[in-house]
Amino acid sequence: MLFSALWALIAGLAASLCAALVMGLLRVFAGIPAPVELFGDYTLKHITVDTFIHLLATFAPNPKTTPLGLALLGMIGIGTALGWLYALLVWIKLPTRGYRPGRREWLVALAFALVMTLAAVILFWVELPQNFQGWPFEASRNLSILGLLCDFVVYAVVLCLGYRALLPKYPAPNTDRVVAQRRQLLARGGVVALGVGAGLGTFGTVQKYLSNYTAYDGMKTAFPDHVDHPITPNNEHYVVTQNPVDPSVDIGLWRLEVGGLINKAVTYNYEELQKLPSVARAITLECIANGPGGHLMGNAVWHGVPLRTLIAQQGGTQAGAKYVAFYSVDGYTVSLPLQEVLEADALLAWNMNGVELPQRHGYPLRVLIPGRYGEENPKWLTRVEFVSDFVPGLYSSQGWYNGTLHTTSRFNQPYTESVIHAGQRVPMVGIAFAGNRGIKRVEVSVDGGNTWKDATLDPPLSKDSWVFWRMDWQPATAGTYTLAVRATDGTGDVQTGRKQGTVPNGSTGYHEVMVTVK
């Protein structure tokens, strides 16, 4: 039993490393998600927002790659331990004869592969429709299932052959004892070499995978010299992504599927989509993690087909369609009330600031829903489905706020380090934003909110873009001043001064700047 357990562990480890190598190759070269990624996606949907934030802090400064690495090690550990179960089920009396597994061994190995595949398919069914090369929804699910089957078949075959090769053998009849021992040593060395080679190959695929790591995640909009551009350049626009490595979509494989409760389901390729009636519009995006005075916010001119136009092309939605669900090639899902999305005049955009949509911003297609925080404007769109009920996604499952964004305003100038002298005219400049509600009024206070004066508003680039405001201030005396700004949206609601953190409902409160006048 001790010998069987030892050889079973070695065979299990070699099999696990071979399976990990296959997973890595399928992920890097075919875009098929690895089981550890599916497990991560599943887990993230089944924890609370507080746990999510705690995990981010715990695994900092590598909150994405560290959990994936631990999951990979855990998978290899479980696969190694399963070697014990395999040895117990096949129960080979030692020493044994021959290097060819028997029927019982093959049947147990086959059962291992099928049971593990079936368990993964059932557990990760919702997460399976994703492919980082951009295959359509159902094709992605089928490829993911095929990938799981390949992973676990490789594991089972290597476990079966490796365990049999490692076991001590009776010498074959008429075989010299030294030759038999040499053959046994070569067989065991071959299993070890296979495991080492697979381990090195796995390390290589992990390095290849991480060569495209999304180091730009959480990048704020550039703010050189405390100046905002009315239109944010693409390479300076803020970026947030859920992925350690973002999709790299093959446009020849990609399709946009429109289905569900719509009168005519349809599938578009990229060229067909761009032939639909389209518009260009400035739309500001803001992350839910953007605090008062923050710069996780940018404004771009997006060009694409309005959702209402897409619906009209397909003869309208059916009576039971109350929600629209957006599915992305990376498995990200968002659903929102259909009527609200139509009233916001949502846009499916393939162009950003006059050029093809950059990869990190969702090439080839993303959704813009004015009035909603950035995480509800999904990138890498592949499917639009009209449904009768809400479809949960990552952030909604965790308990993040999924309502309309809060009115915000901020100072660009002056700022805390500004050099100000008494009697000097000080230009005060900033932005205000309330999504598709627009901005009606901006007020500025120089005494910590006791009194307020109206600022001048620049004309907005569109009803969905931020608004620049400006006002001159001439402090008469030296001292420390607390500047504050608040905005009134187009419906007449005044921005609240109640301070609230970004988690989980989005921040509120005035942006305040303390300046010293000499």
C-alpha positions, 0 to 999 in steps of 0.5 A, spaced: 500 500 500 505 504 501 509 503 494 502 504 491 501 510 494 508 513 492 507 511 485 500 514 485 502 520 487 508 521 482 503 519 477 498 524 479 503 529 479 505 528 472 498 527 469 496 534 473 502 537 470 500 534 463 493 537 463 496 544 466 500 544 459 494 542 455 490 548 459 495 553 457 496 551 450 488 551 449 488 558 452 494 561 449 493 559 442 485 558 441 482 562 447 479 557 450 478 559 458 482 554 463 478 551 468 482 555 473 479 561 470 472 558 470 473 557 477 475 564 478 469 567 474 464 562 478 467 564 485 467 572 484 459 571 482 458 567 489 462 572 494 459 579 496 462 585 495 465 586 501 469 579 500 471 582 493 474 588 496 478 584 502 481 579 497 483 585 492 487 588 498 489 581 501 492 579 494 495 586 492 499 588 489 497 582 484 490 581 486 488 578 479 494 573 478 496 571 485 489 568 486 489 564 479 496 562 481 494 559 487 488 556 483 493 553 479 497 550 484 491 547 488 488 544 481 495 540 481 495 538 488 488 535 487 490 532 481 496 529 485 492 527 490 487 523 486 492 519 484 491 515 490 483 514 489 485 511 482 490 506 485 485 504 490 480 503 485 484 499 480 487 495 486 493 492 482 497 487 486 504 488 487 509 486 483 505 486 477 507 484 470 507 488 464 507 495 462 500 495 458 494 497 463 489 492 463 481 493 461 479 495 469 485 501 469 482 504 462 475 504 464 477 507 471 481 512 467 475 513 462 470 514 468 475 519 471 475 523 465 468 523 464 466 525 471 471 531 472 468 533 465 461 533 467 462 536 474 466 542 471 460 543 465 455 543 470 458 547 475 461 552 470 455 552 465 454 559 466 461 561 465 462 556 459 460 561 453 467 565 453 472 565 448 478 570 448 479 570 440 472 572 439 468 565 437 460 566 438 456 565 444 454 557 443 460 556 439 464 558 445 460 554 450 462 548 445 469 549 445 470 550 452 466 543 453 471 540 448 477 544 452 475 541 459 474 534 455 481 535 452 484 537 459 481 531 463 482 526 458 490 528 458 490 527 465 486 520 465 491 517 460 497 520 463 495 517 470 493 510 467 500 509 463 504 513 468 502 509 474 502 502 470 509 504 468 512 506 475 509 500 479 515 494 480 514 489 475 516 481 475 521 480 470 518 477 463 520 470 462 527 469 459 529 476 461 535 477 464 534 481 471 539 486 469 535 488 463 529 488 466 531 493 472 534 497 467 527 497 463 524 499 469 528 504 471 527 507 464 520 507 465 520 511 471 525 516 468 520 517 462 514 518 467 519 523 471 521 526 465 514 527 462 512 531 468 518 535 468 517 537 461 510 538 462 512 543 468 517 547 464 512 547 458 506 550 463 511 555 466 512 557 459 505 558 457 504 562 463 509 566 461 506 567 454 499 568 457 502 574 462 506 577 456 499 580 455 498 582 462 493 588 463 497 592 466 493 598 464 487 596 469 485 602 473 489 607 469 486 614 470 484 619 465 491 623 464 491 630 467 497 633 465 498 640 468 491 639 471 487 640 464 482 636 461 481 635 454 474 636 452 475 630 448 479 625 451 485 622 447 484 614 446 491 613 449 489 617 455 482 615 457 481 611 463 481 603 463 478 598 468 478 591 466 476 584 470 481 580 466 488 579 467 489 578 459 484 582 455 481 578 449 484 579 442 479 578 438 479 575 431 475 579 426 474 573 422 471 569 427 467 574 431 459 575 430 454 579 433 448 575 435 441 578 436 436 574 439 431 572 444 424 576 445 425 579 438 421 578 432 427 576 427 433 573 430 440 575 426 447 574 426 452 580 423 459 579 421 463 586 422 462 588 415 455 587 415 454 591 422 458 597 419 453 598 414 447 599 419 445 606 420 450 609 424 451 615 428 457 619 432 456 622 439 460 624 445 459 620 451 462 620 458 464 614 461 465 614 469 467 608 473 463 606 479 470 607 483 471 614 481 471 618 488 470 626 489 475 629 484 477 623 481 479 621 474 476 615 473 472 618 468 473 620 460 469 623 454 470 620 447 466 621 441 463 614 439 461 612 433 456 606 432 449 603 431 443 605 436 440 600 439 433 602 437 435 602 430 438 595 431 431 593 434 427 596 428 432 593 423 429 586 426 422 588 426 421 590 434 421 586 440 416 581 443 411 583 448 415 579 454 421 583 453 423 587 459 430 586 459 436 587 455 442 582 456 449 584 453 454 578 453 461 579 452 466 574 449 470 574 455 464 572 459 462 578 462 454 579 462 450 585 464 442 586 463 438 592 464 431 594 464 430 595 456 425 601 457 431 605 460 436 603 456 432 605 450 430 612 453 438 613 454 439 612 447 444 606 448 449 605 442 453 599 440 460 603 438 465 600 433 469 607 433 472 611 438 474 618 436 475 617 429 479 610 429 477 603 430 475 601 437 482 600 441 483 593 444 483 595 451 476 599 450 472 593 447 474 592 439 470 590 435 464 592 439 462 595 445 456 598 449 455 605 451 449 606 456 449 614 458 447 615 465 450 608 467 457 607 470 462 604 466 462 597 468 455 597 465 457 599 459 460 592 457 466 591 452 468 586 447 460 585 445 458 578 442 451 577 443 444 582 445 439 578 448 432 580 449 429 577 455 423 577 460 427 577 467 434 580 469 440 576 468 445 576 473 452 578 472 459 579 476 458 586 479 450 585 480 451 578 483 456 581 488 451 586 490 454 593 487 449 598 485 446 598 479 442 604 478 443 611 475 450 614 476 450 620 481 451 627 479 458 629 480 463 635 479 470 637 481 475 642 480 481 642 475 484 649 478 485 651 483 488 645 486 492 644 493 499 646 491 496 652 487 500 659 489 495 664 490 496 671 492 491 676 496 488 681 490 490 676 485 484 674 480 484 666 480 481 662 474 477 656 477 475 651 472 472 644 473 467 639 470 460 637 472 457 630 470 450 627 471 450 622 465 444 623 460 440 627 465 445 633 463 447 639 467 443 645 469 447 649 474 454 649 477 455 653 484 462 654 487 463 656 494 470 659 497 467 658 504 466 651 505 459 651 503 456 656 507 455 661 501 454 659 493 455 663 487 453 660 480 459 658 475 459 659 467 457 653 463 460 651 457 456 648 452 456 641 452 458 637 446 452 632 447 447 631 452 451 625 454 457 628 455 461 632 461 460 640 462 466 644 463 464 650 468 469 656 470 468 662 474 473 667 477 475 668 484 479 674 487 481 673 494 481 679 498 485 677 504 490 672 506 488 665 509 486 658 508 480 657 504 476 651 503 473 651 496 467 646 494 463 645 488 456 642 487 452 641 480 444 641 479 442 636 474 437 637 468 432 634 472 433 640 477 436 635 483 442 638 486 448 634 488 448 631 495 453 633 499 453 627 503 459 623 503 459 616 501 465 611 499 465 608 492 463 601 495 458 599 493 454 604 491 458 609 488 461 615 491 457 622 493 459 628 496 462 635 494 469 635 491 473 640 496 480 643 495 483 647 501 488 653 498 492 658 502 492 665 500 499 669 501 
